[in-house]
C-alpha cells in the first residue's frame, strides 16, 4: 500500500517542493534558491516575489528545458545525437535511436522536472490570492509571469506526449488519484491559450531592459502565444486551421512590432551569442540567465560542447568528442552561410575527427579554465519569430510577405535572397517548395537551440515525418538506426511509473 501511494505522488512530486523547500529570492542576482523559509511564504508581496523567482529558477533544470536538455529535443531530431550506445545503460541513446522505452529513467526525470515548474506556478497562483497588495498592478504582473511559465511548460508537455494530466492548482494528497488522468490535447491547448492571453493583457513590460533580463515580457507572451496558435493550426483538427493561423499571425506580428531594431541584418549573428553583449543585444526576447565564473549559476554549455584539442568554446581542456553534429546537418548548410562556421567546427584530434558544436562560446578568463561560462540559455529570439511569420504567411497564401521575412534571415546569414536562390539548381532541388525553404532556414538559423524536433512535428504529418526520416542516409546519421523510426515516434511513451498508476486513465501512447 505504501508503495502505491508513493508512486501516486510521482506525477505531482513537484507540488511538494515549494512547500518543503523555498524558492530563490532574486533570480536575476542568482541567489540561494532556499533563502526564504516555508513559514514565511505568502505573507507579503516580497514572499510572493520569492516564489515567482523560484519558478524562474526551475527553468534552469537540465531535466526540464534548461541548457542541458538537448537530450529531450535536439537529440530526438536529425541535428545531433550520440554515437555512444553503452553509457548509462544505453538509456540516453534510446532518444536518438528511436528505441525509447517507457521505463527509461531519463524520460521519467524529464516528466517530473516539467511538472515541477507547473507545481511552482500553481503554488504562486493560489498563494498570491491570500496576500494583500497595495499595488494591484504588481500582483497582476506576478500572476502573468506564473501563467506564462505554466503555459510554456504545458506547451512542451503536450507536444512531447500528446494528452497529458492538466493540473492548474495545488493538490492535497487525497486529491492526487482523482486527478491522475490524461486530458485531451485540445483541452490542454485551451488552457495554454487562456494563460498566455491573460499574460498578453497584463501589466507586464513590453520588452526586456538590462534590469529585467530573464524576466517575462509582453513580447515573450505574444511570441509564445503566436507559436502555440501556429502549432494548433498545423497539428490539431483542421476545422479551426484558418482561425488559428490568423491568430498566430496577429500575435507574432504584435511581438515583431515590439522589437527595438529595424531589420535583422542590423544585429550580427555572432552578437546574439556573445557573452559580452548578452545584456544589450535586442534580438533576445526571453532567456535563462547565467552568471559567468560562478560555480553554481554559470553556464556549462560551452565546455560541454568542446572537443579534444580545441580551444574555441572554453579554456577548459577537453578530453572528449564535444557536442555531436550529424553529417546530415553539416551537409544542409549552404557554403556561403556565415552561420556554418560560427555554429560548427571540424576537430582534427585523432579521437574526434568530426564536427562539434561551437555556437555557445565563453573562452574568456572570467569563465576560468573550469569553463564556468556566462552564456545565457536563449528560449525565444526574434529570428525565430521572423521565421514563424514567414511560415504563417506562407500557410495563409501571402507568399510575398513570407519571402520578405525569410529574406531578412538569409540576408543576415550572407546568403542570396530567396528569388535568386530558387533559381539555383542545387537549392531548388533540395528545397523545391517555399515550405521546405523555410524549414531549412529554421534548421540553419536555430540549430542546437532545441527547436528542430518541434519544427519537424509542425511541418509534417505523422506519415510525412516517417517518410522524411526514411529518406535520409543512414551514413549521415551515425549509430542511431533510422530504420527504427515509425508512427509511434511522434510522441514519447508515458513513463511506466505514471502509466501503471491507472492504465485506463493514464493510457499508453500507441506503439509502446
C-alpha positions as CSV (number, residue, x, y, z in Angstrom):
1,X,0.0,0.0,0.0
2,X,2.8,2.4,0.9
3,X,4.5,1.7,-2.5
4,X,1.3,2.6,-4.4
5,X,0.8,5.8,-2.5
6,X,4.5,6.7,-3.1
7,X,4.1,6.2,-6.8
8,X,0.9,8.2,-6.9
9,X,3.0,11.2,-6.0
10,X,5.2,11.0,-9.0
11,X,3.0,13.0,-11.2
12,X,2.9,15.9,-8.8
13,X,6.2,15.4,-7.0
14,X,7.0,19.0,-7.6
15,X,3.9,20.2,-5.8
16,X,5.6,19.5,-2.5
17,X,8.9,21.2,-3.5
18,X,7.8,24.8,-2.9
19,X,6.2,23.7,0.4
20,X,9.1,21.6,1.7
21,X,11.8,24.0,0.5
22,X,11.8,27.6,-0.7
23,X,12.5,29.4,-3.9
24,X,15.0,32.0,-5.0
25,X,14.6,35.5,-3.5
26,X,16.2,37.0,-6.6
27,X,16.6,35.0,-9.7
28,X,18.3,37.8,-11.6
29,X,21.0,38.1,-9.0
30,X,21.1,34.3,-8.8
31,X,20.9,34.0,-5.0
32,X,20.4,30.9,-2.9
33,X,17.1,29.2,-4.0
34,X,16.4,28.2,-0.4
35,X,16.7,31.6,1.1
36,X,13.1,32.0,2.2
37,X,11.7,29.7,4.8
38,X,8.4,27.8,4.3
39,X,6.8,29.5,7.3
40,X,7.1,33.0,5.7
41,X,5.6,32.1,2.4
42,X,2.7,34.2,1.1
43,X,2.7,36.6,4.0
44,X,3.7,39.6,1.9
45,X,4.4,40.7,-1.7
46,X,8.1,40.1,-1.1
47,X,7.5,36.4,-0.4
48,X,5.3,36.1,-3.5
49,X,8.2,37.6,-5.5
50,X,10.5,35.0,-4.0
51,X,8.1,32.2,-5.1
52,X,7.8,33.7,-8.6
53,X,11.6,33.7,-8.8
54,X,11.5,30.1,-7.7
55,X,9.6,29.3,-10.9
56,X,12.3,31.0,-13.0
57,X,14.9,29.0,-11.0
58,X,13.2,25.7,-12.1
59,X,13.7,26.6,-15.8
60,X,17.5,26.1,-15.2
61,X,16.9,22.4,-14.7
62,X,18.6,20.3,-17.5
63,X,16.0,17.6,-17.0
64,X,13.4,20.2,-17.9
65,X,14.1,22.9,-20.5
66,X,17.4,24.2,-19.3
67,X,20.6,24.4,-21.4
68,X,21.5,20.8,-20.9
69,X,18.1,19.5,-22.0
70,X,19.1,18.8,-25.6
71,X,18.6,15.0,-25.0
72,X,14.8,15.6,-25.0
73,X,14.6,17.6,-28.2
74,X,17.7,18.3,-30.3
75,X,18.9,14.7,-29.9
76,X,15.4,13.5,-31.0
77,X,15.9,15.3,-34.3
78,X,18.3,14.9,-37.2
79,X,20.7,17.7,-35.9
80,X,22.6,15.8,-33.3
81,X,22.6,12.7,-31.2
82,X,25.2,10.4,-29.7
83,X,27.3,7.6,-31.0
84,X,27.7,6.1,-27.6
85,X,25.1,3.3,-27.1
86,X,26.6,2.0,-23.9
87,X,26.9,4.8,-21.3
88,X,24.3,4.9,-18.6
89,X,22.8,1.6,-19.6
90,X,22.3,2.9,-23.1
91,X,19.2,5.0,-21.9
92,X,20.3,8.4,-23.4
93,X,21.0,6.7,-26.8
94,X,17.4,5.5,-26.9
95,X,16.1,9.0,-27.7
96,X,18.0,9.5,-30.9
97,X,17.8,5.8,-31.8
98,X,14.0,5.9,-31.7
99,X,14.1,2.9,-29.3
100,X,12.7,4.7,-26.3
101,X,11.2,2.6,-23.6
102,X,8.5,3.7,-21.1
103,X,10.9,2.5,-18.3
104,X,13.6,4.9,-19.4
105,X,14.7,6.8,-16.3
106,X,15.7,9.9,-18.2
107,X,12.2,10.1,-19.6
108,X,10.8,9.9,-16.1
109,X,13.2,12.6,-14.9
110,X,12.1,14.9,-17.7
111,X,8.4,14.4,-16.9
112,X,8.9,15.2,-13.3
113,X,11.1,18.3,-14.0
114,X,8.4,19.7,-16.2
115,X,5.7,19.2,-13.7
116,X,8.0,20.8,-11.1
117,X,7.7,24.1,-12.9
118,X,4.0,23.7,-13.2
119,X,3.8,23.0,-9.5
120,X,5.6,26.1,-8.6
121,X,3.4,28.2,-10.8
122,X,0.3,26.7,-9.3
123,X,1.6,27.4,-5.8
124,X,2.1,31.1,-6.7
125,X,-1.3,31.5,-8.4
126,X,-3.1,30.1,-5.4
127,X,-0.9,31.7,-2.7
128,X,-1.0,35.2,-4.2
129,X,-4.7,35.5,-3.6
130,X,-4.0,35.2,0.2
131,X,-1.7,38.3,0.2
132,X,-2.7,41.9,0.4
133,X,-1.2,44.1,-2.3
134,X,-1.2,47.9,-2.1
135,X,0.0,47.8,-5.8
136,X,-2.5,45.7,-7.7
137,X,-0.5,46.1,-10.9
138,X,2.4,44.3,-9.2
139,X,0.1,41.5,-8.2
140,X,-1.2,41.1,-11.8
141,X,2.4,41.1,-13.1
142,X,3.4,38.3,-10.8
143,X,0.3,36.3,-11.9
144,X,1.2,36.9,-15.5
145,X,4.7,35.6,-15.0
146,X,3.5,32.5,-13.3
147,X,0.8,31.9,-16.0
148,X,3.4,32.4,-18.8
149,X,5.7,29.8,-17.3
150,X,2.9,27.3,-16.7
151,X,1.8,27.7,-20.3
152,X,5.4,27.4,-21.6
153,X,5.8,24.0,-19.8
154,X,2.4,22.7,-20.8
155,X,3.3,23.6,-24.4
156,X,6.4,21.4,-24.0
157,X,4.4,18.6,-22.4
158,X,1.6,18.5,-25.0
159,X,4.0,18.5,-27.9
160,X,6.1,15.6,-26.5
161,X,3.3,13.4,-25.1
162,X,0.0,14.5,-26.6
163,X,-2.7,14.1,-24.0
164,X,-1.2,14.9,-20.5
165,X,-2.6,15.4,-17.0
166,X,-3.8,19.0,-16.7
167,X,-3.4,20.4,-13.2
168,X,-3.9,24.1,-12.5
169,X,-4.0,24.2,-8.7
170,X,-2.0,22.6,-5.9
171,X,-3.4,19.2,-4.9
172,X,-3.7,17.6,-1.5
173,X,-2.5,14.0,-1.2
174,X,-6.1,12.9,-1.0
175,X,-6.8,14.6,-4.4
176,X,-3.9,13.0,-6.3
177,X,-5.6,9.8,-7.6
178,X,-8.7,11.5,-8.9
179,X,-6.5,13.9,-10.8
180,X,-4.2,11.3,-12.3
181,X,-5.6,11.1,-15.8
182,X,-4.6,12.3,-19.2
183,X,-6.5,15.3,-20.6
184,X,-7.1,15.6,-24.3
185,X,-4.7,17.7,-26.3
186,X,-7.2,20.4,-27.3
187,X,-8.2,21.0,-23.7
188,X,-4.6,21.4,-22.7
189,X,-4.1,23.8,-25.5
190,X,-7.1,25.9,-24.5
191,X,-5.6,26.2,-21.0
192,X,-2.3,27.3,-22.6
193,X,-4.1,29.9,-24.7
194,X,-6.0,31.2,-21.7
195,X,-2.9,31.6,-19.6
196,X,-1.0,33.4,-22.4
197,X,-3.9,35.6,-23.4
198,X,-4.0,36.8,-19.8
199,X,-0.3,37.4,-19.8
200,X,-0.5,39.4,-23.0
201,X,-3.3,41.6,-21.5
202,X,-1.5,42.0,-18.2
203,X,0.7,44.9,-16.9
204,X,3.9,43.1,-18.0
205,X,6.6,45.4,-19.5
206,X,6.7,45.3,-23.3
207,X,10.3,44.3,-23.6
208,X,13.3,43.5,-21.6
209,X,15.7,46.0,-20.2
210,X,19.1,45.3,-18.6
211,X,17.4,45.3,-15.2
212,X,14.6,42.9,-16.4
213,X,16.9,40.5,-18.1
214,X,15.5,37.0,-17.9
215,X,12.0,38.2,-17.0
216,X,8.8,37.6,-18.9
217,X,7.6,40.4,-21.1
218,X,4.6,41.1,-23.4
219,X,7.0,40.4,-26.3
220,X,7.7,36.9,-24.9
221,X,4.0,36.3,-24.2
222,X,3.0,37.3,-27.7
223,X,5.7,35.3,-29.3
224,X,4.8,32.1,-27.4
225,X,1.1,32.6,-28.0
226,X,1.7,33.0,-31.7
227,X,3.7,29.8,-31.8
228,X,1.0,28.0,-29.8
229,X,-1.6,29.0,-32.4
230,X,0.7,28.1,-35.2
231,X,1.2,24.6,-33.7
232,X,-2.5,24.2,-33.1
233,X,-3.2,25.1,-36.8
234,X,-0.7,22.5,-38.1
235,X,-1.1,19.6,-35.7
236,X,-4.7,19.6,-34.3
237,X,-8.0,19.0,-36.0
238,X,-8.1,21.2,-39.2
239,X,-11.6,22.6,-38.6
240,X,-10.1,25.7,-37.0
241,X,-7.0,25.9,-39.1
242,X,-7.6,29.3,-40.7
243,X,-8.7,30.9,-37.5
244,X,-5.7,29.6,-35.6
245,X,-3.3,30.7,-38.4
246,X,-4.9,34.2,-38.3
247,X,-4.4,34.3,-34.5
248,X,-0.9,33.1,-34.9
249,X,-0.1,35.9,-37.4
250,X,-1.7,38.5,-35.1
251,X,0.3,37.6,-32.0
252,X,3.6,37.0,-33.8
253,X,3.1,40.4,-35.5
254,X,2.4,42.0,-32.2
255,X,5.7,40.6,-30.9
256,X,7.5,41.7,-34.0
257,X,6.1,45.2,-33.7
258,X,7.6,45.5,-30.2
259,X,11.2,45.0,-31.4
260,X,13.6,47.8,-30.8
261,X,15.6,47.4,-34.0
262,X,14.7,47.7,-37.7
263,X,15.6,44.5,-39.7
264,X,17.6,41.5,-38.6
265,X,20.8,42.4,-40.5
266,X,21.4,45.2,-38.0
267,X,22.3,42.6,-35.4
268,X,25.3,40.4,-36.4
269,X,24.6,36.7,-35.9
270,X,27.6,36.3,-33.6
271,X,26.4,39.1,-31.3
272,X,23.3,37.1,-30.3
273,X,25.6,34.6,-28.6
274,X,28.4,36.9,-27.5
275,X,28.6,36.7,-23.7
276,X,29.9,40.3,-23.5
277,X,26.9,41.7,-25.4
278,X,24.1,39.5,-23.9
279,X,22.7,42.3,-21.8
280,X,22.2,44.7,-24.6
281,X,21.6,42.6,-27.8
282,X,18.0,43.4,-28.9
283,X,17.2,40.1,-30.6
284,X,16.8,38.2,-27.3
285,X,13.2,38.0,-26.1
286,X,13.4,35.5,-23.2
287,X,16.3,33.6,-21.7
288,X,17.5,31.8,-18.7
289,X,20.2,34.0,-17.1
290,X,23.6,32.5,-16.1
291,X,26.4,34.1,-14.2
292,X,29.9,33.9,-15.5
293,X,32.5,32.5,-13.2
294,X,30.0,31.3,-10.6
295,X,30.4,27.6,-9.8
296,X,26.7,27.3,-9.0
297,X,25.0,29.6,-11.5
298,X,27.3,29.6,-14.5
299,X,26.7,28.0,-17.9
300,X,28.2,24.6,-18.8
301,X,27.2,24.6,-22.4
302,X,30.5,25.9,-23.8
303,X,32.7,23.4,-22.0
304,X,30.3,20.5,-22.6
305,X,30.4,21.0,-26.3
306,X,34.2,21.5,-26.5
307,X,36.1,18.8,-28.4
308,X,39.5,17.4,-27.5
309,X,42.4,19.6,-28.8
310,X,40.1,22.6,-29.3
311,X,40.0,26.0,-27.5
312,X,37.3,27.9,-29.4
313,X,34.5,27.3,-26.8
314,X,36.2,27.4,-23.5
315,X,39.5,27.5,-21.7
316,X,38.8,24.1,-20.2
317,X,40.9,21.2,-21.6
318,X,38.5,18.7,-23.1
319,X,39.2,15.0,-23.3
320,X,36.0,14.1,-25.3
321,X,34.4,14.5,-28.7
322,X,32.3,17.6,-27.8
323,X,28.8,18.3,-28.9
324,X,27.8,15.9,-31.7
325,X,26.8,17.2,-35.1
326,X,25.2,14.9,-37.6
327,X,26.7,14.9,-41.2
328,X,23.1,15.3,-42.2
329,X,23.1,18.8,-40.7
330,X,26.6,19.7,-41.9
331,X,25.5,18.9,-45.5
332,X,22.4,21.0,-45.1
333,X,24.4,24.3,-44.6
334,X,24.9,26.3,-47.8
335,X,28.5,27.0,-48.5
336,X,28.4,30.8,-48.1
337,X,26.3,30.6,-44.9
338,X,28.2,32.5,-42.1
339,X,26.3,30.5,-39.5
340,X,28.0,27.3,-40.5
341,X,31.5,28.5,-39.4
342,X,30.0,30.0,-36.3
343,X,27.9,27.1,-35.2
344,X,30.1,24.1,-36.0
345,X,33.8,23.3,-36.5
346,X,35.8,20.2,-37.5
347,X,38.1,18.9,-34.8
348,X,41.2,17.3,-36.1
349,X,42.2,15.4,-33.0
350,X,42.7,11.7,-33.7
351,X,40.0,10.7,-31.2
352,X,37.5,13.1,-32.8
353,X,37.9,13.7,-36.5
354,X,34.4,15.1,-36.6
355,X,32.3,18.3,-36.4
356,X,31.4,19.6,-32.9
357,X,29.1,22.4,-31.7
358,X,30.7,25.9,-31.4
359,X,27.6,28.0,-31.2
360,X,27.9,28.6,-27.5
361,X,31.3,30.1,-26.5
362,X,32.9,31.6,-23.5
363,X,36.7,31.3,-23.7
364,X,37.3,34.4,-21.6
365,X,39.5,34.4,-18.5
366,X,36.5,35.3,-16.4
367,X,35.0,31.9,-17.2
368,X,38.2,30.3,-15.8
369,X,39.8,27.1,-17.1
370,X,37.0,25.3,-15.4
371,X,34.6,26.5,-18.0
372,X,32.2,28.5,-15.8
373,X,30.6,30.3,-18.7
374,X,28.4,33.3,-18.9
375,X,26.2,32.1,-21.8
376,X,22.5,32.7,-21.2
377,X,20.2,30.0,-22.5
378,X,18.0,31.7,-25.1
379,X,14.4,30.3,-25.2
380,X,12.9,32.9,-27.6
381,X,14.6,35.3,-30.0
382,X,13.5,37.4,-33.0
383,X,14.9,35.3,-35.8
384,X,12.6,32.5,-34.6
385,X,9.6,34.9,-34.6
386,X,10.5,36.2,-38.0
387,X,10.7,32.7,-39.5
388,X,7.4,31.8,-37.9
389,X,5.9,34.9,-39.6
390,X,7.3,33.6,-42.8
391,X,5.7,30.2,-42.1
392,X,2.3,31.6,-41.1
393,X,2.1,34.0,-44.1
394,X,3.1,31.1,-46.4
395,X,0.2,29.0,-45.0
396,X,-2.2,31.9,-45.4
397,X,-1.3,32.3,-49.0
398,X,0.7,35.5,-48.8
399,X,4.0,34.3,-50.3
400,X,5.4,37.8,-50.9
401,X,5.2,38.6,-47.2
402,X,6.5,35.1,-46.3
403,X,9.5,35.6,-48.6
404,X,10.2,39.0,-47.1
405,X,10.5,37.6,-43.6
406,X,12.6,34.7,-44.9
407,X,14.9,37.1,-46.7
408,X,15.6,39.0,-43.5
409,X,17.2,35.9,-42.1
410,X,19.0,34.9,-45.3
411,X,20.4,38.4,-45.8
412,X,22.0,38.4,-42.3
413,X,23.5,35.0,-43.0
414,X,25.2,36.3,-46.0
415,X,23.1,34.3,-48.4
416,X,21.4,35.2,-51.7
417,X,17.7,36.2,-51.3
418,X,15.1,33.6,-52.0
419,X,14.2,34.9,-55.5
420,X,17.8,34.3,-56.6
421,X,18.3,31.1,-54.6
422,X,15.3,29.3,-56.0
423,X,16.8,29.8,-59.5
424,X,19.9,27.9,-58.3
425,X,19.6,24.3,-59.4
426,X,21.1,22.8,-56.2
427,X,19.0,24.9,-53.9
428,X,15.8,24.3,-55.9
429,X,16.5,20.5,-55.9
430,X,16.9,20.4,-52.1
431,X,14.2,22.8,-51.2
432,X,11.7,22.8,-54.1
433,X,8.9,24.5,-52.2
434,X,8.7,27.6,-50.0
435,X,7.7,25.5,-47.1
436,X,10.8,23.4,-47.3
437,X,12.9,26.5,-47.8
438,X,11.6,27.9,-44.5
439,X,12.1,24.7,-42.7
440,X,15.7,24.6,-44.0
441,X,16.3,28.2,-42.9
442,X,15.0,27.4,-39.4
443,X,17.4,24.5,-39.2
444,X,20.4,26.5,-40.2
445,X,19.5,29.5,-38.0
446,X,18.3,27.8,-34.8
447,X,20.4,24.7,-34.8
448,X,21.2,23.4,-31.2
449,X,18.6,25.7,-29.6
450,X,16.2,22.8,-29.2
451,X,13.7,23.9,-31.9
452,X,14.3,21.4,-34.6
453,X,12.2,18.4,-33.3
454,X,9.2,20.7,-32.7
455,X,9.6,22.2,-36.2
456,X,9.5,18.7,-37.8
457,X,6.4,17.9,-35.8
458,X,4.8,21.1,-37.0
459,X,5.8,20.9,-40.7
460,X,4.9,17.3,-41.3
461,X,2.0,14.9,-40.6
462,X,3.0,11.7,-39.0
463,X,3.1,9.8,-42.3
464,X,5.1,12.6,-43.9
465,X,7.5,12.7,-40.9
466,X,8.2,8.9,-41.2
467,X,8.8,9.3,-44.9
468,X,11.1,12.3,-44.2
469,X,13.3,10.3,-41.9
470,X,13.3,7.2,-44.0
471,X,14.6,9.2,-47.0
472,X,17.7,10.2,-45.1
473,X,21.0,8.5,-45.5
474,X,21.9,6.2,-42.6
475,X,25.6,7.1,-43.2
476,X,24.8,10.7,-42.3
477,X,23.0,9.8,-39.1
478,X,25.6,7.9,-37.0
479,X,24.9,4.8,-34.9
480,X,21.3,5.6,-34.3
481,X,19.1,3.5,-36.6
482,X,16.8,5.4,-38.9
483,X,15.0,2.1,-39.6
484,X,13.6,2.3,-36.1
485,X,11.6,5.4,-36.9
486,X,7.9,4.9,-37.2
487,X,4.5,6.5,-36.4
488,X,4.9,5.8,-32.7
489,X,7.9,8.2,-32.5
490,X,5.8,11.3,-33.0
491,X,5.2,11.1,-29.2
492,X,7.1,9.9,-26.2
493,X,5.8,7.0,-24.2
494,X,4.1,7.8,-20.9
495,X,6.7,7.0,-18.2
496,X,6.0,3.5,-16.9
497,X,5.6,4.6,-13.3
498,X,2.9,7.0,-14.4
499,X,1.1,4.6,-16.7
500,X,0.8,1.9,-14.1
501,X,-0.9,4.2,-11.6
502,X,-4.0,3.8,-13.7
503,X,-3.6,2.0,-17.1
504,X,-7.0,3.2,-18.1
505,X,-6.8,6.9,-17.3
506,X,-3.0,7.1,-17.9
507,X,-3.3,5.1,-21.1
508,X,-0.1,4.5,-23.0
509,X,0.7,6.1,-26.4
510,X,0.3,3.8,-29.4
511,X,3.3,1.6,-30.2
512,X,4.8,1.4,-26.7
